[in-house]
Amino acid sequence: MRTPRSILITGASSGIGAALAQEYAAPGMSLALSGRDANRLSEVAEACRTAGATVDTEILDVADASAMDAWVAATDAKRPLDLVVANAGISGGTAGGVESDDQVRAIFRTNVDGVLNTVHSAAGLMRKRGGGQIAVVSSLAAFRGYPSAPAYSASKAAIRVYGEALRGALAADGINVTVVCPGYIRSRMTAANDFPMPMLMDADRAARIIRRGLAKNRARIAFPWPVYAVAWLLGALPPWLTDPLMVRLPKKG
């Protein structure tokens, strides 16, 4: 696959999104970055410009379908998008018991509706010209429902399965779809966790792994592999066998 030169990334103000933006930043690269925090997004954009990239930023809610559609279309009109990364996502807390109704709905709005808004806007444009690449950022939590993060697990499972199915559905249109399933990544989201996180990885290392996988057009990029193996096994085993273990997992703050 050729190196993408025009890239759009949601959730680029921190974590994997910010690291991916800086991983791709170089002379000749055009980056369109969105996020919720104007100050952090500005810092990421400036770092990318220092590396030689052309950068446009947008503060918007990925759950707003019309706003996303307008932004993706405007970005594509400036320079046709080679790669779109649907990365924006949030989590909730279960330290006080179950997630509240507001938490659950907010998580699904961002993690599911936000991804759909990003993917559908991009796919429509890419289909017209017969090519492009889309990355859907899911999680290793997508392989089994975690009592410590019910809505997060479910939302990530939904987009994992959707992305994997979409890969086959869009193949005839020349659009490559990859689902990314990271483990624990050092970020603002995991900073709130006060429990052990196996093989916690820096975001810049995760970005390098993702970039290599996307360059090879892998259907699924899941890492680190020991944690992936455990997550896959937990999802494959019957619930009666894994439930006693899962209910002992620490709650999220």
SULQUI-V110493 format. One record per pair of residues at least 12 apart in sequence whose C-alpha atoms are under 10 Angstrom apart, sorted by the first residue. I is the first residue (numbers start at 1). J is the second residue. D is the distance in whole Angstrom. If there is no record, write none. Layout:
# SULQUI-V110493
I:J:D + I:J:D
This chain:
# SULQUI-V110493
1:133:10 + 1:214:9 + 1:215:6 + 1:216:7 + 1:217:7 + 2:82:9 + 2:215:8 + 2:216:10 + 3:24:10 + 3:29:10 + 3:82:9 + 3:83:9 + 3:214:10 + 3:215:7 + 4:24:9 + 4:29:8 + 4:30:9 + 4:81:8 + 4:82:5 + 4:83:6 + 4:84:10 + 4:132:9 + 4:133:9 + 4:214:10 + 4:215:9 + 5:24:9 + 5:25:10 + 5:26:9 + 5:27:10 + 5:28:7 + 5:29:5 + 5:30:6 + 5:31:8 + 5:53:10 + 5:79:9 + 5:80:9 + 5:81:8 + 5:82:6 + 5:83:8 + 6:24:10 + 6:28:9 + 6:29:6 + 6:30:5 + 6:31:6 + 6:32:8 + 6:54:9 + 6:75:9 + 6:76:8 + 6:78:10 + 6:79:7 + 6:80:7 + 6:81:5 + 6:82:5 + 6:83:7 + 6:84:9 + 7:21:9 + 7:24:9 + 7:25:10 + 7:29:8 + 7:30:6 + 7:31:5 + 7:32:6 + 7:33:8 + 7:55:10 + 7:75:9 + 7:76:9 + 7:79:9 + 7:80:9 + 7:81:6 + 7:82:6 + 7:83:5 + 7:84:6 + 7:85:8 + 7:133:10 + 7:134:10 + 8:21:9 + 8:30:9 + 8:31:6 + 8:32:5 + 8:33:6 + 8:34:8 + 8:55:10 + 8:56:9 + 8:57:10 + 8:72:8 + 8:75:8 + 8:76:9 + 8:81:7 + 8:82:8 + 8:83:6 + 8:84:5 + 8:85:6 + 8:86:8 + 8:87:10 + 8:118:10 + 8:122:9 + 8:134:10 + 9:21:7 + 9:31:8 + 9:32:6 + 9:33:5 + 9:34:7 + 9:35:9 + 9:57:10 + 9:83:8 + 9:84:6 + 9:85:5 + 9:86:6 + 9:87:7 + 9:88:8 + 9:118:9 + 9:135:9 + 10:32:8 + 10:33:6 + 10:34:5 + 10:35:6 + 10:36:10 + 10:57:10 + 10:58:9 + 10:59:10 + 10:60:9 + 10:61:10 + 10:62:8 + 10:68:10 + 10:84:8 + 10:85:6 + 10:86:6 + 10:87:5 + 10:88:5 + 10:89:9 + 10:114:9 + 10:115:9 + 10:118:8 + 11:33:8 + 11:34:6 + 11:35:5 + 11:36:7 + 11:37:9 + 11:41:9 + 11:59:10 + 11:60:10 + 11:61:10 + 11:62:9 + 11:85:9 + 11:86:8 + 11:87:6 + 11:88:4 + 11:89:7 + 11:90:9 + 12:32:9 + 12:33:6 + 12:34:6 + 12:35:5 + 12:36:9 + 12:37:9 + 12:40:9 + 12:41:7 + 12:42:10 + 12:44:8 + 12:45:9 + 12:57:9 + 12:58:10 + 12:85:10 + 12:86:10 + 12:87:8 + 12:88:8 + 13:33:8 + 13:34:7 + 13:35:5 + 13:36:7 + 13:37:6 + 13:38:8 + 13:39:8 + 13:40:5 + 13:41:4 + 13:42:8 + 13:43:8 + 13:44:6 + 13:45:9 + 13:57:10 + 13:59:10 + 13:88:9 + 14:35:8 + 14:36:10 + 14:37:9 + 14:40:7 + 14:41:8 + 14:43:10 + 14:44:8 + 14:88:10 + 14:187:7 + 14:188:7 + 14:189:9 + 14:203:9 + 15:87:10 + 15:88:10 + 15:185:7 + 15:186:7 + 15:187:5 + 15:188:7 + 15:189:8 + 15:190:9 + 15:202:9 + 15:203:6 + 15:204:9 + 15:206:10 + 15:207:9 + 16:87:8 + 16:88:9 + 16:137:9 + 16:182:9 + 16:185:8 + 16:186:9 + 16:187:8 + 16:202:9 + 16:203:5 + 16:204:7 + 16:205:9 + 16:206:7 + 16:207:6 + 16:210:9 + 17:33:9 + 17:34:9 + 17:35:9 + 17:44:10 + 17:85:8 + 17:86:9 + 17:87:6 + 17:88:8 + 17:89:10 + 17:137:10 + 17:203:9 + 17:204:10 + 17:207:8 + 18:33:9 + 18:34:10 + 18:35:9 + 18:40:9 + 18:41:8 + 18:43:10 + 18:44:6 + 18:45:9 + 18:47:10 + 18:48:10 + 18:203:8 + 18:204:9 + 18:207:9 + 19:44:9 + 19:202:9 + 19:203:6 + 19:204:5 + 19:205:8 + 19:206:8 + 19:207:6 + 19:208:9 + 20:85:9 + 20:87:10 + 20:203:8 + 20:204:7 + 20:205:10 + 20:206:8 + 20:207:5 + 20:208:8 + 20:209:10 + 20:210:8 + 20:211:8 + 21:33:8 + 21:44:8 + 21:45:8 + 21:47:9 + 21:48:7 + 21:53:10 + 21:55:10 + 21:204:10 + 21:207:9 + 22:44:7 + 22:45:8 + 22:46:10 + 22:47:7 + 22:48:5 + 22:49:9 + 22:50:10 + 22:51:8 + 22:53:9 + 22:204:8 + 22:207:9 + 23:48:9 + 23:51:10 + 23:204:7 + 23:205:9 + 23:206:10 + 23:207:7 + 23:208:7 + 23:210:10 + 23:211:8 + 24:48:8 + 24:51:9 + 24:53:8 + 24:207:9 + 24:208:9 + 24:211:8 + 25:45:9 + 25:47:8 + 25:48:5 + 25:49:7 + 25:50:9 + 25:51:6 + 25:52:7 + 25:53:5 + 25:54:8 + 25:55:9 + 26:48:7 + 26:49:8 + 26:50:9 + 26:51:5 + 26:52:5 + 26:53:5 + 26:54:8 + 27:48:10 + 27:49:9 + 27:50:9 + 27:51:7 + 27:52:4 + 27:53:5 + 27:54:8 + 28:52:7 + 28:53:6 + 28:54:7 + 29:48:9 + 29:49:10 + 29:51:10 + 29:52:8 + 29:53:5 + 29:54:6 + 29:55:8 + 30:48:10 + 30:49:10 + 30:52:9 + 30:53:6 + 30:54:5 + 30:55:6 + 30:56:8 + 30:75:10 + 30:78:10 + 30:79:8 + 30:80:10 + 30:81:9 + 30:82:10 + 31:45:9 + 31:48:8 + 31:49:9 + 31:53:7 + 31:54:6 + 31:55:5 + 31:56:6 + 31:57:8 + 31:75:9 + 31:79:10 + 31:81:9 + 31:83:10 + 32:45:9 + 32:54:9 + 32:55:6 + 32:56:5 + 32:57:6 + 32:58:8 + 32:71:9 + 32:72:9 + 32:75:7 + 32:76:10 + 32:81:9 + 32:84:9 + 33:45:8 + 33:55:7 + 33:56:6 + 33:57:5 + 33:58:6 + 33:59:9 + 33:85:10 + 34:56:9 + 34:57:6 + 34:58:5 + 34:59:6 + 34:60:7 + 34:61:9 + 34:62:9 + 34:68:10 + 34:71:9 + 34:87:10 + 34:88:9 + 35:57:8 + 35:58:7 + 35:59:5 + 35:60:7 + 35:61:8 + 35:62:9 + 35:88:8 + 36:58:9 + 36:59:6 + 36:60:6 + 36:61:7 + 36:62:9 + 36:88:9 + 37:59:7 + 37:60:9 + 38:57:9 + 38:58:9 + 38:59:7 + 38:60:10 + 41:57:7 + 41:58:9 + 41:59:8 + 42:56:10 + 42:57:8 + 42:58:10 + 44:57:10 + 45:57:7 + 56:75:9 + 58:71:8 + 61:88:9 + 61:109:10 + 61:110:8 + 61:114:8 + 62:86:9 + 62:87:10 + 62:88:7 + 62:89:9 + 62:109:8 + 62:110:6 + 62:111:9 + 62:112:10 + 62:113:8 + 62:114:4 + 62:115:7 + 62:116:9 + 62:117:7 + 62:118:7 + 63:88:10 + 63:106:9 + 63:108:9 + 63:109:6 + 63:110:6 + 63:111:9 + 63:112:8 + 63:113:5 + 63:114:4 + 63:115:8 + 63:116:9 + 63:117:7 + 63:118:9 + 64:109:9 + 64:110:9 + 64:113:8 + 64:114:7 + 64:117:8 + 64:118:10 + 65:113:8 + 65:114:8 + 65:116:9 + 65:117:5 + 65:118:8 + 65:120:10 + 65:121:9 + 66:117:8 + 66:121:10 + 67:117:9 + 68:114:9 + 68:117:6 + 68:118:7 + 68:119:10 + 68:120:10 + 68:121:7 + 68:122:10 + 69:117:7 + 69:118:8 + 69:119:10 + 69:120:8 + 69:121:5 + 69:122:8 + 70:121:9 + 71:118:10 + 71:121:9 + 72:84:9 + 72:117:10 + 72:118:8 + 72:119:10 + 72:120:10 + 72:121:6 + 72:122:7 + 72:125:9 + 73:121:7 + 73:122:8 + 73:124:10 + 73:125:8 + 76:122:9 + 76:125:8 + 76:126:9 + 77:125:10 + 80:125:9 + 80:126:8 + 80:129:9 + 80:132:9 + 81:122:8 + 81:125:9 + 81:126:8 + 81:131:9 + 81:132:7 + 81:133:9 + 81:134:10 + 82:122:10 + 82:126:8 + 82:131:8 + 82:132:5 + 82:133:6 + 82:134:8 + 82:175:10 + 83:122:9 + 83:126:10 + 83:131:10 + 83:132:6 + 83:133:5 + 83:134:6 + 83:135:8 + 83:175:10 + 83:176:9 + 83:177:10 + 83:214:9 + 84:118:8 + 84:119:8 + 84:121:10 + 84:122:7 + 84:123:9 + 84:132:8 + 84:133:6 + 84:134:5 + 84:135:6 + 84:136:9 + 84:177:10 + 85:115:9 + 85:118:8 + 85:119:8 + 85:122:10 + 85:133:9 + 85:134:6 + 85:135:5 + 85:136:6 + 85:137:7 + 85:177:10 + 85:178:9 + 85:179:10 + 85:180:10 + 86:111:9 + 86:114:8 + 86:115:6 + 86:116:9 + 86:117:9 + 86:118:6 + 86:119:7 + 86:122:10 + 86:134:8 + 86:135:6 + 86:136:5 + 86:137:6 + 86:138:9 + 86:179:10 + 86:180:10 + 87:110:10 + 87:111:9 + 87:114:9 + 87:115:7 + 87:118:9 + 87:135:8 + 87:136:6 + 87:137:5 + 87:138:8 + 87:180:9 + 88:110:7 + 88:111:7 + 88:112:10 + 88:114:7 + 88:115:7 + 88:118:10 + 88:136:10 + 88:137:8 + 88:138:10 + 89:107:8 + 89:108:9 + 89:109:9 + 89:110:6 + 89:111:5 + 89:112:9 + 89:114:8 + 89:115:9 + 89:137:9 + 89:138:9 + 89:152:9 + 89:155:9 + 89:156:9 + 89:189:9 + 90:103:10 + 90:106:8 + 90:107:6 + 90:108:9 + 90:109:10 + 90:110:7 + 90:111:7 + 90:152:8 + 90:155:10 + 90:189:7 + 91:103:8 + 91:104:9 + 91:106:9 + 91:107:6 + 91:108:10 + 91:110:10 + 91:111:9 + 91:149:8 + 91:150:10 + 91:151:8 + 91:152:6 + 91:153:9 + 91:155:10 + 91:189:7 + 91:190:9 + 91:252:9 + 92:104:8 + 92:106:9 + 92:107:7 + 92:148:9 + 92:149:7 + 92:150:9 + 92:151:8 + 92:152:7 + 92:189:9 + 92:252:7 + 92:253:8 + 93:148:8 + 93:149:7 + 93:150:10 + 93:151:10 + 93:152:10 + 93:192:9 + 93:193:9 + 93:251:7 + 93:252:5 + 93:253:5 + 94:147:9 + 94:148:6 + 94:149:7 + 94:150:9 + 94:250:9 + 94:251:5 + 94:252:5 + 94:253:6 + 95:148:8 + 95:250:8 + 95:251:5 + 95:252:5 + 95:253:5 + 96:251:8 + 96:252:9 + 96:253:8 + 97:148:9 + 97:251:8 + 97:252:10 + 98:147:9 + 98:148:8 + 98:149:9 + 98:150:8 + 98:151:10 + 98:251:9 + 99:148:9 + 99:149:8 + 99:150:8 + 99:151:8 + 99:152:10 + 99:252:10 + 100:151:10 + 101:151:10 + 103:151:8 + 103:152:10 + 104:149:10 + 104:150:8 + 104:151:6 + 104:152:8 + 104:154:10 + 104:155:9 + 105:151:8 + 106:151:9 + 107:151:7 + 107:152:7 + 107:154:10 + 107:155:7 + 107:156:10 + 108:151:7 + 108:152:8 + 108:154:9 + 108:155:6 + 108:156:9 + 108:158:10 + 109:155:9 + 110:155:9 + 111:137:9 + 111:138:9 + 111:151:10 + 111:152:8 + 111:154:10 + 111:155:6 + 111:156:7 + 111:158:9 + 111:159:8 + 112:138:10 + 112:152:10 + 112:154:9 + 112:155:6 + 112:156:8 + 112:157:10 + 112:158:7 + 112:159:6 + 112:162:10 + 113:155:10 + 113:159:10 + 115:135:10 + 115:136:7 + 115:137:9 + 115:138:10 + 115:159:7 + 115:163:10 + 116:136:10 + 116:159:8 + 116:162:9 + 116:163:10 + 118:134:9 + 118:136:9 + 119:134:7 + 119:135:9 + 119:136:8 + 119:163:9 + 119:166:10 + 119:177:10 + 122:134:8 + 123:170:8 + 123:173:9 + 123:175:8 + 123:176:10 + 123:177:10 + 126:170:10 + 126:173:8 + 126:174:8 + 126:175:7 + 127:170:8 + 127:172:9 + 127:173:6 + 127:174:7 + 127:175:7 + 128:173:8 + 129:173:9 + 129:174:9 + 129:175:10 + 130:170:10 + 130:171:10 + 130:172:9 + 130:173:5 + 130:174:5 + 130:175:7 + 131:170:10 + 131:171:9 + 131:172:10 + 131:173:7 + 131:174:4 + 131:175:5 + 131:176:8 + 132:173:9 + 132:174:7 + 132:175:5 + 132:176:6 + 132:177:9 + 133:167:10 + 133:174:9 + 133:175:6 + 133:176:5 + 133:177:6 + 133:178:8 + 133:214:9 + 133:215:10 + 133:217:9 + 134:163:9 + 134:166:10 + 134:167:9 + 134:175:7 + 134:176:6 + 134:177:5 + 134:178:6 + 134:179:9 + 134:214:9 + 135:163:8 + 135:176:8 + 135:177:6 + 135:178:5 + 135:179:6 + 135:180:7 + 135:210:9 + 135:214:8 + 135:217:10 + 135:219:10 + 135:220:10 + 135:221:10 + 136:156:10 + 136:159:7 + 136:160:7 + 136:162:9 + 136:163:6 + 136:164:9 + 136:177:8 + 136:178:6 + 136:179:5 + 136:180:6 + 136:181:9 + 136:220:10 + 137:156:8 + 137:159:8 + 137:160:8 + 137:163:9 + 137:178:9 + 137:179:6 + 137:180:5 + 137:181:6 + 137:182:8 + 137:210:10 + 137:221:9 + 138:152:10 + 138:153:9 + 138:155:8 + 138:156:5 + 138:157:7 + 138:158:9 + 138:159:6 + 138:160:6 + 138:161:9 + 138:163:9 + 138:179:7 + 138:180:6 + 138:181:5 + 138:182:7 + 138:183:10 + 138:220:10 + 138:221:10 + 138:222:9 + 139:152:9 + 139:153:8 + 139:155:10 + 139:156:6 + 139:157:8 + 139:159:9 + 139:160:8 + 139:179:9 + 139:180:7 + 139:181:4 + 139:182:5 + 139:183:6 + 139:184:9 + 139:221:10 + 139:222:8 + 139:223:9 + 139:228:10 + 140:153:9 + 140:156:8 + 140:157:9 + 140:160:10 + 140:180:9 + 140:181:5 + 140:182:6 + 140:183:5 + 140:184:9 + 140:222:7 + 140:223:8 + 140:224:9 + 140:227:8 + 140:228:6 + 140:229:10 + 140:230:9 + 140:231:6 + 140:232:8 + 141:153:5 + 141:154:8 + 141:155:9 + 141:156:7 + 141:157:7 + 141:181:8 + 141:182:9 + 141:183:8 + 141:184:10 + 141:228:9 + 141:231:7 + 141:232:9 + 141:235:10 + 142:154:7 + 142:155:8 + 142:156:5 + 142:157:4 + 142:158:8 + 142:159:9 + 142:160:7 + 142:161:9 + 142:181:8 + 142:182:10 + 142:231:8 + 142:232:9 + 142:235:9 + 143:156:9 + 143:157:7 + 143:160:9 + 143:161:10 + 143:181:9 + 143:228:9 + 143:230:10 + 143:231:6 + 143:232:6 + 143:233:9 + 143:234:7 + 143:235:5 + 143:236:8 + 144:156:10 + 144:157:8 + 144:231:7 + 144:232:8 + 144:233:9 + 144:234:6 + 144:235:5 + 144:236:8 + 144:237:10 + 144:239:9 + 144:242:10 + 144:246:10 + 145:157:8 + 145:234:9 + 145:235:8 + 145:239:10 + 145:243:10 + 145:246:9 + 146:243:9 + 146:246:7 + 146:247:8 + 146:249:8 + 146:251:10 + 147:243:9 + 147:246:7 + 147:247:6 + 147:248:9 + 147:249:8 + 147:250:9 + 147:251:8 + 147:252:10 + 148:246:8 + 148:247:8 + 148:248:9 + 148:249:6 + 148:250:6 + 148:251:5 + 148:252:6 + 148:253:10 + 149:249:10 + 149:250:10 + 149:251:8 + 149:252:7 + 156:181:9 + 157:181:10 + 159:179:8 + 160:178:9 + 160:179:6 + 160:180:8 + 160:181:8 + 160:220:9 + 161:179:9 + 162:179:9 + 163:177:7 + 163:178:7 + 163:179:6 + 163:180:9 + 163:219:9 + 163:220:9 + 164:177:7 + 164:178:7 + 164:179:6 + 164:219:7 + 164:220:8 + 165:177:9 + 166:178:9 + 166:179:10 + 167:179:9 + 167:219:7 + 168:219:10 + 176:214:9 + 176:217:7 + 176:218:9 + 176:219:8 + 177:214:9 + 177:217:8 + 177:218:8 + 177:219:7 + 177:220:9 + 178:210:10 + 178:213:9 + 178:214:7 + 178:217:7 + 178:218:6 + 178:219:5 + 178:220:6 + 178:221:7 + 179:210:10 + 179:214:9 + 179:218:8 + 179:219:6 + 179:220:5 + 179:221:6 + 179:222:8 + 180:209:10 + 180:210:7 + 180:213:9 + 180:214:9 + 180:218:9 + 180:219:9 + 180:220:6 + 180:221:5 + 180:222:6 + 180:223:9 + 181:210:9 + 181:220:7 + 181:221:6 + 181:222:4 + 181:223:7 + 181:224:9 + 181:228:8 + 182:201:9 + 182:206:8 + 182:209:10 + 182:210:9 + 182:221:8 + 182:222:6 + 182:223:5 + 182:224:7 + 182:225:10 + 182:227:9 + 182:228:8 + 183:197:9 + 183:198:8 + 183:199:8 + 183:200:7 + 183:201:8 + 183:206:9 + 183:222:8 + 183:223:6 + 183:224:6 + 183:225:9 + 183:226:10 + 183:227:7 + 183:228:7 + 183:231:9 + 184:197:6 + 184:198:7 + 184:199:7 + 184:200:5 + 184:201:6 + 184:202:9 + 184:203:9 + 184:206:10 + 184:223:9 + 184:224:9 + 184:227:9 + 185:197:9 + 185:199:9 + 185:200:6 + 185:201:5 + 185:202:6 + 185:203:6 + 185:204:9 + 185:205:9 + 185:206:8 + 186:200:6 + 186:201:6 + 186:202:5 + 186:203:6 + 186:204:9 + 186:206:10 + 187:200:10 + 187:201:9 + 187:202:8 + 187:203:7 + 190:252:9 + 190:253:10 + 191:253:10 + 192:252:8 + 192:253:6 + 193:250:9 + 193:251:9 + 193:252:6 + 193:253:6 + 194:250:9 + 194:251:9 + 194:252:8 + 194:253:7 + 195:249:9 + 195:250:7 + 195:251:8 + 195:252:8 + 195:253:9 + 196:250:9 + 198:224:10 + 198:226:9 + 198:227:7 + 199:223:10 + 199:224:7 + 199:225:10 + 199:226:9 + 199:227:8 + 200:224:9 + 201:223:10 + 201:224:8 + 206:223:8 + 206:224:9 + 209:221:8 + 209:222:9 + 209:223:8 + 209:224:10 + 210:222:9 + 210:223:9 + 234:246:9
